[in-house]
């Protein structure tokens, strides 16, 4: 059995795909995509954001804790940090299941 390889999408790939579907100019699509990403950055930073039929983003605050390197057993302190959590919507999960089968 082969392992599932991950596919890395770039903004350029997304813009080309949207251009193939819509026929709009690539620079116009790139500008819209940049604006969308900026909007998501600002809204997700301060509160939970839900995009209907796509999913929800939430900022988590992780506390400071003690960590250990399993290779050399050195103990060190992991600083507190913010982390992003994404939960996929049930609608999108169903759409993905339909496509893969």
C-alpha positions in Angstrom: 0.0 0.0 0.0 1.2 3.5 -0.8 0.9 6.4 1.6 -1.4 9.2 0.9 0.7 12.1 -0.3 -0.3 15.6 0.6 -0.9 18.2 -2.1 0.4 21.7 -1.5 -1.7 24.4 -3.1 -0.3 27.8 -3.7 -2.2 31.0 -4.4 -1.0 30.8 -8.0 -2.6 27.3 -8.3 -5.8 28.5 -6.8 -5.9 31.5 -9.1 -5.3 29.4 -12.2 -8.1 27.0 -11.2 -10.5 29.9 -10.7 -9.4 31.4 -14.0 -10.1 28.1 -15.8 -13.6 28.0 -14.3 -14.6 31.7 -14.6 -12.5 33.1 -17.4 -11.6 36.2 -15.4 -8.1 37.8 -15.6 -5.5 36.2 -13.3 -4.4 39.5 -11.8 -8.1 40.3 -10.9 -8.5 36.9 -9.2 -5.1 37.3 -7.4 -6.3 40.6 -6.0 -9.6 39.2 -4.8 -7.8 36.2 -3.2 -5.3 38.5 -1.4 -8.2 40.6 -0.1 -10.1 37.5 1.1 -7.0 36.2 3.0 -6.4 39.6 4.6 -10.1 39.7 5.7 -9.8 36.2 7.2 -6.6 37.1 9.0 -8.2 40.1 10.7 -11.4 38.4 11.7 -9.9 35.1 12.9 -7.3 36.9 15.0 -9.9 38.3 17.4 -12.9 36.0 17.4 -14.3 32.7 16.1 -15.2 32.9 12.4 -17.7 30.7 10.7 -17.9 30.4 6.9 -21.2 28.8 5.9 -20.8 25.4 4.1 -17.0 25.5 4.6 -16.1 25.5 8.2 -15.1 27.5 11.3 -11.8 29.0 12.4 -11.0 29.6 16.1 -7.9 31.0 17.8 -6.7 28.9 20.7 -4.4 30.1 23.5 -2.0 27.4 24.5 -0.5 27.7 28.0 3.2 27.5 28.8 4.3 23.9 29.6 7.3 21.7 30.0 8.4 19.7 27.0 11.0 16.9 26.4 13.0 16.0 23.4 12.4 12.2 23.1 15.7 11.7 21.2 18.1 13.1 23.8 15.8 13.5 26.8 16.6 17.2 27.3 13.7 19.0 29.2 12.8 22.5 28.1 10.1 25.1 28.5 7.6 25.6 25.7 6.3 29.2 25.7 2.6 30.1 25.6 1.3 30.8 22.2 -1.7 31.2 20.0 -2.8 28.5 17.6 -5.4 28.3 14.9 -8.0 25.6 14.9 -10.2 24.7 11.8 -13.3 22.6 12.0 -14.7 21.4 8.6 -18.5 21.8 8.1 -20.6 18.7 7.7 -21.7 20.0 4.2 -18.1 20.1 3.0 -17.3 16.7 4.4 -20.3 15.2 2.5 -19.2 16.9 -0.7 -15.6 15.6 -0.3 -16.9 12.1 0.4 -19.0 12.2 -2.8 -16.0 13.3 -4.9 -13.7 10.7 -3.5 -16.0 7.7 -4.0 
